[in-house]
Amino acid sequence: MPRINLLPWRDELRAQRRNQFYTGLGAAFGVAALVTLLGVLTMNSVIDAQNDRNNLLKQEIASLDARIKEILTLEDKKDRLVARMKIIEELQQSRPEVVHVFEELVRTLPEGVFLSSVKQTGQRIEIKGSAESNTRVSALMRNIDKSDWLENPELEVVEVKNSEAGPRLSEFTVYARGVKIQSEEES
């Protein structure tokens, strides 16, 4: 029987298959590298887009913070203006009170009582003066108590001073409270 040598054909087939395997393996590595590269590029693109959105949000937040700060300063200015307006309104309302208090002081002043100073702090009025007798100071306090514009008389000091040139005088200090006019809002 003749012998046929099939080895070179098998070697060629094996070599061809090995080449196909290495080609397929190279192609698989190439495709894997391409997919990985595309994945990395896509993720970098997504990350860049998100960073851009984050930066935009940061800019908007900074802009809104600046606007909030501006609004707070405006509200502070508004509060100060409202406080000033309230003080001006109170002063406008208290204008007639001063006139009424002075008029009431004249009405409540009995004969023989002389005022040397009148000082008002808030609603409290300090009245200093001299009288011919302690009875006249008492009459002044009773008149203040009956007054519509003055209330709560308090006697602080009564000193009797002897003067060589004239009659004996009692120097006094009386405190009273001025009655506040109620505005339409308070009524």
N, CA, C and O of each residue as an XYZ file, in Angstrom:
748
protein
N       0.794     -1.131      0.000
C       0.000      0.000      0.000
C       0.868      1.236      0.000
O       1.844      1.353      0.741
N       0.493      2.101     -0.814
C       1.339      3.261     -0.878
C       1.084      4.193      0.323
O      -0.031      4.334      0.826
N       2.071      4.745      0.697
C       1.934      5.653      1.846
C       1.734      7.093      1.370
O       2.460      7.614      0.524
N       0.704      7.702      1.965
C       0.407      9.090      1.594
C       0.772      9.958      2.807
O       0.386      9.692      3.945
N       1.483     10.936      2.516
C       1.898     11.827      3.600
C       0.896     13.002      3.690
O       0.878     13.884      2.831
N       0.080     12.988      4.733
C      -0.914     14.038      4.912
C      -0.438     15.120      5.891
O      -1.180     16.061      6.172
N       0.722     15.003      6.383
C       1.231     15.921      7.392
C       1.366     17.363      6.885
O       0.958     18.275      7.604
N       1.911     17.620      5.699
C       2.031     19.002      5.290
C       0.652     19.677      5.167
O       0.506     20.863      5.460
N      -0.348     18.909      4.733
C      -1.666     19.505      4.596
C      -2.204     19.874      5.953
O      -2.797     20.938      6.130
N      -1.992     18.968      6.943
C      -2.448     19.245      8.307
C      -1.661     20.429      8.889
O      -2.233     21.274      9.577
N      -0.396     20.489      8.624
C       0.411     21.599      9.117
C      -0.069     22.926      8.504
O      -0.125     23.948      9.189
N      -0.403     22.900      7.254
C      -0.903     24.108      6.600
C      -2.256     24.518      7.200
O      -2.512     25.698      7.441
N      -3.125     23.505      7.439
C      -4.430     23.789      8.025
C      -4.263     24.330      9.441
O      -4.937     25.277      9.847
N      -3.357     23.713     10.175
C      -3.087     24.170     11.541
C      -2.528     25.600     11.510
O      -2.910     26.436     12.328
N      -1.654     25.864     10.595
C      -1.067     27.198     10.488
C      -2.144     28.209     10.077
O      -2.166     29.334     10.576
N      -3.022     27.807      9.178
C      -4.095     28.680      8.732
C      -5.047     28.960      9.889
O      -5.462     30.102     10.087
N      -5.399     27.922     10.657
C      -6.287     28.110     11.812
C      -5.611     28.991     12.869
O      -6.256     29.847     13.473
N      -4.328     28.778     13.082
C      -3.603     29.582     14.059
C      -3.609     31.046     13.617
O      -3.774     31.937     14.450
N      -3.436     31.301     12.351
C      -3.469     32.667     11.815
C      -4.860     33.271     11.985
O      -5.003     34.435     12.359
N      -5.897     32.449     11.700
C      -7.272     32.931     11.885
C      -7.536     33.231     13.366
O      -8.180     34.223     13.706
N      -7.022     32.346     14.245
C      -7.214     32.563     15.680
C      -6.534     33.844     16.127
O      -7.131     34.648     16.843
N      -5.283     34.043     15.707
C      -4.575     35.253     16.096
C      -5.214     36.501     15.486
O      -5.248     37.563     16.106
N      -5.718     36.352     14.266
C      -6.411     37.474     13.631
C      -7.688     37.798     14.398
O      -7.982     38.964     14.666
N      -8.449     36.755     14.751
C      -9.675     36.956     15.543
C      -9.365     37.536     16.910
O     -10.060     38.424     17.403
N      -8.272     36.998     17.529
C      -7.867     37.512     18.832
C      -7.456     38.980     18.729
O      -7.814     39.786     19.587
N      -6.713     39.327     17.692
C      -6.302     40.714     17.463
C      -7.518     41.593     17.198
O      -7.616     42.714     17.698
N      -8.454     41.052     16.391
C      -9.667     41.813     16.101
C     -10.472     42.012     17.386
O     -11.015     43.095     17.607
N     -10.560     40.982     18.239
C     -11.301     41.083     19.496
C     -10.641     42.126     20.401
O     -11.321     42.956     21.005
N      -9.294     42.073     20.486
C      -8.593     43.086     21.267
C      -8.819     44.475     20.684
O      -9.008     45.438     21.428
N      -8.800     44.584     19.368
C      -9.040     45.880     18.716
C     -10.441     46.392     19.015
O     -10.635     47.561     19.348
N     -11.432     45.478     18.889
C     -12.814     45.876     19.173
C     -12.951     46.250     20.642
O     -13.594     47.248     20.967
N     -12.340     45.446     21.557
C     -12.399     45.736     22.992
C     -11.745     47.087     23.285
O     -12.271     47.872     24.074
N     -10.611     47.357     22.658
C      -9.927     48.635     22.858
C     -10.780     49.776     22.327
O     -10.866     50.834     22.951
N     -11.419     49.565     21.165
C     -12.289     50.583     20.588
C     -13.490     50.843     21.488
O     -13.856     51.993     21.728
N     -14.104     49.766     21.987
C     -15.259     49.919     22.887
C     -14.826     50.625     24.158
O     -15.531     51.511     24.640
N     -13.669     50.245     24.713
C     -13.161     50.901     25.927
C     -12.885     52.371     25.658
O     -13.230     53.225     26.475
N     -12.266     52.676     24.517
C     -11.983     54.063     24.159
C     -13.272     54.861     24.010
O     -13.376     55.983     24.505
N     -14.254     54.276     23.324
C     -15.549     54.951     23.170
C     -16.220     55.141     24.530
O     -16.820     56.186     24.785
N     -16.123     54.131     25.411
C     -16.704     54.240     26.756
C     -16.047     55.351     27.557
O     -16.724     56.141     28.215
N     -14.700     55.407     27.493
C     -13.973     56.450     28.213
C     -14.338     57.823     27.669
O     -14.581     58.757     28.434
N     -14.375     57.945     26.336
C     -14.727     59.233     25.727
C     -16.158     59.636     26.089
O     -16.426     60.804     26.372
N     -17.069     58.672     26.079
C     -18.461     58.957     26.430
C     -18.555     59.392     27.891
O     -19.238     60.366     28.207
N     -17.872     58.673     28.781
C     -17.915     59.027     30.204
C     -17.280     60.398     30.445
O     -17.786     61.190     31.239
N     -16.170     60.672     29.757
C     -15.551     61.997     29.879
C     -16.495     63.082     29.379
O     -16.578     64.160     29.969
N     -17.199     62.800     28.302
C     -18.173     63.747     27.772
C     -19.303     63.974     28.771
O     -19.718     65.111     28.995
N     -19.803     62.887     29.375
C     -20.871     63.006     30.372
C     -20.375     63.776     31.596
O     -21.083     64.631     32.129
N     -19.153     63.465     32.036
C     -18.586     64.161     33.199
C     -18.388     65.642     32.895
O     -18.691     66.488     33.736
N     -17.884     65.967     31.702
C     -17.708     67.368     31.308
C     -19.043     68.099     31.256
O     -19.152     69.241     31.701
N     -20.072     67.424     30.701
C     -21.400     68.045     30.634
C     -21.936     68.299     32.044
O     -22.517     69.351     32.313
N     -21.736     67.322     32.950
C     -22.199     67.500     34.323
C     -21.413     68.607     35.021
O     -21.989     69.389     35.777
N     -20.116     68.682     34.779
C     -19.308     69.759     35.359
C     -19.764     71.124     34.844
O     -19.810     72.096     35.598
N     -20.102     71.188     33.545
C     -20.620     72.440     32.982
C     -21.928     72.831     33.663
O     -22.133     73.997     33.999
N     -22.819     71.845     33.866
C     -24.085     72.120     34.552
C     -23.828     72.556     36.000
O     -24.473     73.478     36.499
N     -22.881     71.887     36.669
C     -22.545     72.260     38.048
C     -22.007     73.695     38.106
O     -22.372     74.471     38.990
N     -21.137     74.032     37.154
C     -20.599     75.399     37.112
C     -21.699     76.416     36.856
O     -21.715     77.488     37.461
N     -22.624     76.076     35.951
C     -23.752     76.971     35.697
C     -24.586     77.146     36.960
O     -24.994     78.259     37.292
N     -24.837     76.041     37.664
C     -25.598     76.131     38.910
C     -24.857     76.971     39.951
O     -25.475     77.762     40.664
N     -23.534     76.802     40.041
C     -22.751     77.597     40.980
C     -22.845     79.078     40.644
O     -22.964     79.915     41.539
N     -22.793     79.404     39.345
C     -22.911     80.798     38.929
C     -24.293     81.355     39.280
O     -24.415     82.481     39.763
N     -25.319     80.560     39.031
C     -26.682     80.999     39.343
C     -26.861     81.160     40.852
O     -27.506     82.104     41.309
N     -26.287     80.232     41.624
C     -26.382     80.333     43.079
C     -25.668     81.588     43.564
O     -26.178     82.292     44.436
N     -24.489     81.876     43.006
C     -23.757     83.090     43.382
C     -24.563     84.332     43.012
O     -24.610     85.302     43.769
N     -25.195     84.290     41.841
C     -26.028     85.412     41.415
C     -27.215     85.593     42.356
O     -27.541     86.714     42.747
N     -27.860     84.479     42.719
C     -28.997     84.554     43.633
C     -28.566     84.989     45.031
O     -29.292     85.722     45.702
N     -27.385     84.542     45.478
C     -26.873     84.986     46.774
C     -26.663     86.503     46.771
O     -26.976     87.184     47.748
N     -26.135     87.018     45.671
C     -25.939     88.465     45.560
C     -27.285     89.181     45.590
O     -27.416     90.229     46.223
N     -28.271     88.629     44.919
C     -29.602     89.247     44.915
C     -30.238     89.173     46.297
O     -30.899     90.115     46.734
N     -30.036     88.046     46.988
C     -30.572     87.905     48.350
C     -29.924     88.934     49.268
O     -30.599     89.557     50.086
N     -28.613     89.108     49.129
C     -27.909     90.097     49.942
C     -28.449     91.499     49.666
O     -28.641     92.301     50.580
N     -28.688     91.772     48.390
C     -29.245     93.073     48.010
C     -30.643     93.246     48.601
O     -30.984     94.320     49.096
N     -31.446     92.186     48.545
C     -32.801     92.248     49.104
C     -32.737     92.473     50.603
O     -33.524     93.248     51.146
N     -31.803     91.801     51.285
C     -31.673     91.982     52.732
C     -31.263     93.408     53.077
O     -31.767     93.982     54.042
N     -30.342     93.990     52.285
C     -29.953     95.370     52.549
C     -31.123     96.313     52.277
O     -31.316     97.293     52.997
N     -31.900     96.016     51.242
C     -33.087     96.837     50.962
C     -34.105     96.710     52.083
O     -34.719     97.700     52.481
N     -34.293     95.485     52.601
C     -35.228     95.299     53.707
C     -34.735     96.036     54.945
O     -35.532     96.608     55.688
N     -33.423     96.023     55.169
C     -32.863     96.742     56.309
C     -33.104     98.245     56.140
O     -33.490     98.928     57.089
N     -32.872     98.751     54.929
C     -33.136    100.171     54.662
C     -34.613    100.482     54.864
O     -34.973    101.516     55.427
N     -35.460     99.571     54.396
C     -36.901     99.770     54.551
C     -37.274     99.818     56.021
O     -38.051    100.680     56.433
N     -36.729     98.897     56.824
C     -37.018     98.886     58.256
C     -36.564    100.181     58.922
O     -37.267    100.736     59.766
N     -35.370    100.661     58.531
C     -34.885    101.918     59.101
C     -35.788    103.084     58.696
O     -36.093    103.957     59.509
N     -36.214    103.087     57.422
C     -37.110    104.158     56.974
C     -38.448    104.099     57.690
O     -39.002    105.131     58.067
N     -38.970    102.886     57.877
C     -40.241    102.737     58.585
C     -40.093    103.222     60.025
O     -40.988    103.878     60.559
N     -38.954    102.896     60.656
C     -38.716    103.359     62.021
C     -38.646    104.893     62.060
O     -39.197    105.524     62.961
N     -37.966    105.476     61.080
C     -37.895    106.941     61.022
C     -39.275    107.549     60.821
O     -39.636    108.539     61.458
N     -40.041    106.935     59.920
C     -41.389    107.446     59.663
C     -42.250    107.346     60.926
O     -43.058    108.231     61.209
N     -42.068    106.267     61.673
C     -42.827    106.089     62.908
C     -42.455    107.167     63.920
O     -43.322    107.731     64.589
N     -41.144    107.451     64.027
C     -40.701    108.498     64.953
C     -41.255    109.849     64.528
O     -41.721    110.628     65.359
N     -41.202    110.121     63.225
C     -41.737    111.399     62.725
C     -43.235    111.484     62.999
O     -43.742    112.533     63.395
N     -43.936    110.378     62.787
C     -45.374    110.360     63.046
C     -45.660    110.600     64.528
O     -46.580    111.341     64.874
N     -44.866    109.970     65.405
C     -45.050    110.181     66.841
C     -44.767    111.634     67.216
O     -45.469    112.222     68.039
N     -43.725    112.207     66.597
C     -43.432    113.610     66.864
C     -44.558    114.506     66.369
O     -44.931    115.471     67.037
N     -45.095    114.187     65.201
C     -46.210    114.975     64.670
C     -47.421    114.882     65.606
O     -48.115    115.871     65.840
N     -47.662    113.681     66.133
C     -48.806    113.502     67.032
C     -48.560    114.180     68.374
O     -49.498    114.651     69.017
N     -47.281    114.229     68.803
C     -46.997    114.812     70.112
C     -46.887    116.340     70.064
O     -46.755    116.980     71.107
N     -46.938    116.911     68.894
C     -46.854    118.375     68.787
C     -47.916    119.079     69.622
O     -47.592    119.988     70.386
N     -49.174    118.678     69.492
C     -50.181    119.373     70.295
C     -50.058    119.063     71.787
O     -50.525    119.842     72.618
N     -49.432    117.931     72.135
C     -49.295    117.574     73.542
C     -48.483    118.612     74.287
O     -48.833    118.978     75.409
N     -47.395    119.098     73.684
C     -46.536    120.083     74.333
C     -47.334    121.346     74.629
O     -47.224    121.923     75.711
N     -48.125    121.763     73.674
C     -48.942    122.964     73.864
C     -49.936    122.739     74.994
O     -50.120    123.599     75.855
N     -50.573    121.570     74.983
C     -51.552    121.276     76.037
C     -50.882    121.189     77.408
O     -51.447    121.646     78.402
N     -49.685    120.609     77.468
C     -48.978    120.487     78.747
C     -48.636    121.880     79.290
O     -48.840    122.149     80.474
N     -48.115    122.767     78.428
C     -47.794    124.124     78.909
C     -49.058    124.868     79.324
O     -49.069    125.568     80.337
N     -50.097    124.717     78.557
C     -51.351    125.370     78.923
C     -51.868    124.828     80.251
O     -52.369    125.582     81.086
N     -51.745    123.519     80.439
C     -52.205    122.895     81.672
C     -51.345    123.320     82.855
O     -51.855    123.490     83.963
N     -50.034    123.495     82.628
C     -49.164    123.985     83.699
C     -49.598    125.371     84.163
O     -49.595    125.665     85.359
N     -49.966    126.211     83.217
C     -50.427    127.560     83.567
C     -51.721    127.472     84.358
O     -51.898    128.208     85.328
N     -52.629    126.585     83.965
C     -53.918    126.451     84.661
C     -53.763    125.868     86.070
O     -54.479    126.258     86.992
N     -52.818    124.928     86.226
C     -52.669    124.265     87.522
C     -51.827    125.064     88.497
O     -51.788    124.729     89.681
N     -51.162    126.095     88.049
C     -50.259    126.875     88.896
C     -51.071    127.784     89.827
O     -51.720    128.723     89.366
N     -51.034    127.504     91.132
C     -51.760    128.396     92.057
C     -50.981    129.695     92.280
O     -49.811    129.807     91.915
N     -51.663    130.674     92.889
C     -51.009    131.947     93.192
C     -49.918    131.720     94.223
O     -50.086    130.912     95.137
N     -48.831    132.405     94.091
C     -47.745    132.293     95.054
C     -46.759    131.188     94.722
O     -45.853    130.916     95.510
N     -46.917    130.541     93.564
C     -45.982    129.500     93.124
C     -45.296    130.014     91.865
O     -45.948    130.488     90.935
N     -43.965    129.912     91.851
C     -43.174    130.402     90.729
C     -42.326    129.247     90.197
O     -41.643    128.567     90.962
N     -42.375    129.038     88.916
C     -41.592    127.950     88.310
C     -40.253    128.484     87.830
O     -40.170    129.559     87.236
N     -39.195    127.704     88.101
C     -37.878    128.098     87.626
C     -37.443    127.255     86.424
O     -36.694    127.729     85.570
N     -37.920    125.991     86.359
C     -37.589    125.173     85.193
C     -38.623    124.071     85.023
O     -39.197    123.567     85.988
N     -38.838    123.714     83.765
C     -39.704    122.598     83.396
C     -38.913    121.775     82.391
O     -38.445    122.289     81.375
N     -38.775    120.496     82.691
C     -37.988    119.619     81.820
C     -38.798    118.353     81.547
O     -39.319    117.726     82.470
N     -38.897    117.988     80.272
C     -39.642    116.781     79.907
C     -38.685    115.754     79.320
O     -37.906    116.052     78.414
N     -38.759    114.528     79.858
C     -37.995    113.393     79.352
C     -38.991    112.289     79.064
O     -39.519    111.664     79.984
N     -39.252    112.045     77.774
C     -40.292    111.065     77.433
C     -41.638    111.624     77.863
O     -42.029    112.705     77.423
N     -42.339    110.912     78.706
C     -43.625    111.401     79.230
C     -43.469    112.008     80.627
O     -44.411    112.600     81.153
N     -42.290    111.863     81.224
C     -42.062    112.363     82.575
C     -41.659    113.831     82.521
O     -40.791    114.223     81.741
N     -42.308    114.639     83.369
C     -42.074    116.078     83.401
C     -41.538    116.442     84.783
O     -42.135    116.106     85.806
N     -40.403    117.136     84.790
C     -39.803    117.604     86.039
C     -40.102    119.090     86.171
O     -39.762    119.887     85.296
N     -40.741    119.450     87.276
C     -41.129    120.839     87.516
C     -40.368    121.326     88.740
O     -40.523    120.764     89.825
N     -39.548    122.364     88.585
C     -38.805    122.964     89.696
C     -39.286    124.397     89.871
O     -39.573    125.104     88.905
N     -39.363    124.797     91.117
C     -39.786    126.169     91.371
C     -39.732    126.502     92.844
O     -39.129    125.789     93.646
N     -40.374    127.597     93.177
C     -40.454    128.023     94.574
C     -41.874    128.482     94.856
O     -42.595    128.941     93.970
N     -42.251    128.342     96.126
C     -43.604    128.712     96.548
C     -43.512    129.496     97.843
O     -42.531    129.381     98.579
N     -44.539    130.296     98.123
C     -44.568    131.092     99.344
C     -44.764    130.212    100.568
O     -44.361    130.576    101.673
N     -45.398    129.024    100.366
C     -45.590    128.106    101.499
C     -45.730    126.686    100.969
O     -45.928    126.462     99.775
N     -45.621    125.732    101.892
C     -45.797    124.330    101.511
C     -47.234    124.049    101.071
O     -47.469    123.140    100.275
N     -48.184    124.814    101.575
C     -49.585    124.641    101.202
C     -49.774    124.921     99.715
O     -50.576    124.267     99.048
N     -49.052    125.867     99.219
C     -49.153    126.197     97.784
C     -48.586    125.052     96.926
O     -49.099    124.782     95.840
N     -47.535    124.384     97.409
C     -46.988    123.222     96.691
C     -48.025    122.108     96.688
O     -48.211    121.433     95.676
N     -48.707    121.912     97.831
C     -49.764    120.894     97.906
C     -50.897    121.224     96.951
O     -51.448    120.329     96.309
N     -51.249    122.498     96.850
C     -52.310    122.914     95.924
C     -51.892    122.630     94.489
O     -52.706    122.196     93.674
N     -50.623    122.877     94.181
C     -50.106    122.581     92.830
C     -50.255    121.088     92.528
O     -50.693    120.713     91.440
N     -49.891    120.240     93.490
C     -49.983    118.795     93.277
C     -51.442    118.353     93.112
O     -51.732    117.490     92.284
N     -52.352    118.930     93.884
C     -53.779    118.588     93.731
C     -54.286    119.014     92.355
O     -55.043    118.286     91.713
N     -53.869    120.183     91.911
C     -54.287    120.670     90.595
C     -53.744    119.776     89.481
O     -54.438    119.506     88.501
N     -52.498    119.317     89.637
C     -51.924    118.402     88.639
C     -52.712    117.102     88.609
O     -52.977    116.549     87.542
N     -53.084    116.620     89.788
C     -53.838    115.361     89.870
C     -55.203    115.480     89.198
O     -55.695    114.502     88.634
N     -55.826    116.661     89.247
C     -57.137    116.874     88.627
C     -57.039    117.161     87.125
O     -58.043    117.120     86.413
N     -55.856    117.445     86.662
C     -55.642    117.874     85.291
C     -55.961    116.771     84.280
O     -55.839    115.583     84.580
N     -56.370    117.183     83.079
C     -56.626    116.233     81.985
C     -55.338    115.845     81.265
O     -55.277    114.776     80.657
N     -54.318    116.683     81.320
C     -53.095    116.452     80.552
C     -51.906    116.047     81.405
O     -50.872    115.650     80.868
N     -52.034    116.138     82.722
C     -50.966    115.745     83.636
C     -51.528    114.763     84.650
O     -52.705    114.830     85.005
N     -50.677    113.845     85.117
C     -51.143    112.854     86.091
C     -49.970    112.403     86.964
O     -48.813    112.708     86.674
N     -50.282    111.682     88.023
C     -49.305    111.079     88.948
C     -48.267    112.069     89.460
O     -47.079    111.880     89.198
N     -48.666    113.120     90.183
C     -47.656    114.039     90.733
C     -46.886    113.363     91.866
O     -47.468    112.689     92.716
N     -45.580    113.554     91.860
C     -44.711    113.018     92.912
C     -43.823    114.157     93.404
O     -43.149    114.822     92.618
N     -43.835    114.367     94.702
C     -43.023    115.420     95.278
C     -41.645    114.853     95.583
O     -41.526    113.873     96.318
N     -40.627    115.448     95.035
C     -39.257    114.967     95.237
C     -38.604    115.689     96.418
O     -38.144    115.047     97.362
N     -38.565    117.022     96.364
C     -37.841    117.797     97.373
C     -38.629    119.059     97.698
O     -39.188    119.703     96.811
N     -38.668    119.406     98.998
C     -39.159    120.724     99.438
C     -38.146    121.247    100.440
O     -37.932    120.641    101.491
N     -37.533    122.355    100.120
C     -36.554    122.985    101.016
C     -37.011    124.407    101.309
O     -37.375    125.164    100.408
N     -36.981    124.740    102.561
C     -37.353    126.099    102.950
C     -36.077    126.933    102.952
O     -35.104    126.601    103.629
N     -36.096    128.002    102.200
C     -34.938    128.898    102.091
C     -35.324    130.246    102.715
O     -36.334    130.850    102.353
N     -34.516    130.686    103.635
C     -34.717    132.014    104.235
C     -33.880    133.000    103.452
O     -32.672    132.826    103.291
N     -34.514    133.998    102.985
C     -33.745    135.025    102.292
C     -33.866    136.323    103.072
O     -34.944    136.657    103.563
N     -32.777    137.048    103.187
C     -32.753    138.286    103.967
C     -33.442    139.415    103.220
O     -33.954    140.352    103.831
N     -33.453    139.324    101.914
C     -34.005    140.415    101.124
C     -35.517    140.307    100.987
O     -36.197    141.327    100.873
N     -36.062    139.080    100.996
C     -37.485    138.949    100.747
C     -38.112    137.915    101.668
O     -37.523    137.525    102.676
N     -39.326    137.472    101.306
C     -40.037    136.516    102.146
C     -39.398    135.129    102.086
O     -38.578    134.835    101.216
N     -39.790    134.313    103.013
C     -39.310    132.930    103.092
C     -39.967    132.120    101.972
O     -41.188    132.152    101.822
N     -39.154    131.385    101.175
C     -39.672    130.614    100.046
C     -39.340    129.141    100.218
O     -38.293    128.785    100.759
N     -40.255    128.281     99.744
C     -40.029    126.828     99.730
C     -39.688    126.426     98.302
O     -40.495    126.566     97.383
N     -38.472    125.924     98.145
C     -38.076    125.447     96.817
C     -38.480    123.984     96.703
O     -38.301    123.214     97.646
N     -39.027    123.595     95.543
C     -39.573    122.238     95.386
C     -39.200    121.656     94.031
O     -38.845    122.358     93.084
N     -39.301    120.350     93.995
C     -39.181    119.613     92.736
C     -40.331    118.621     92.696
O     -40.470    117.787     93.592
N     -41.158    118.709     91.658
C     -42.318    117.819     91.488
C     -42.174    117.120     90.139
O     -41.810    117.730     89.134
N     -42.468    115.833     90.150
C     -42.481    115.057     88.900
C     -43.918    114.705     88.567
O     -44.707    114.378     89.454
N     -44.255    114.770     87.294
C     -45.591    114.377     86.820
C     -45.428    113.674     85.486
O     -44.386    113.765     84.837
N     -46.460    112.983     85.097
C     -46.453    112.310     83.789
C     -47.435    113.022     82.869
O     -48.545    113.376     83.264
N     -46.992    113.221     81.627
C     -47.879    113.795     80.636
C     -48.778    112.718     80.061
O     -48.326    111.604     79.797
N     -50.043    113.041     79.866
C     -50.989    112.090     79.291
C     -50.789    112.081     77.789
O     -50.781    113.131     77.147
N     -50.628    110.904     77.240
C     -50.362    110.762     75.809
C     -51.680    110.729     75.044
O     -52.645    110.092     75.466
N     -51.702    111.430     73.909
C     -52.874    111.407     73.038
C     -52.898    110.061     72.335
O     -51.894    109.627     71.770
N     -54.033    109.412     72.374
C     -54.141    108.124     71.673
C     -54.481    108.395     70.227
O     -55.399    109.150     69.908
N     -53.698    107.745     69.345
C     -53.948    107.912     67.917
C     -55.120    107.039     67.514
O     -55.594    106.211     68.292
N     -55.589    107.238     66.266
C     -56.710    106.439     65.771
C     -56.352    104.961     65.707
O     -57.219    104.108     65.895
N     -55.072    104.643     65.442
C     -54.648    103.241     65.358
C     -54.698    102.582     66.726
O     -55.045    101.406     66.826
N     -54.350    103.333     67.812
C     -54.318    102.763     69.149
C     -55.706    102.627     69.734
O     -55.929    101.786     70.605
N     -56.663    103.455     69.264
C     -58.012    103.431     69.819
C     -58.739    102.166     69.485
O     -59.891    101.993     69.882
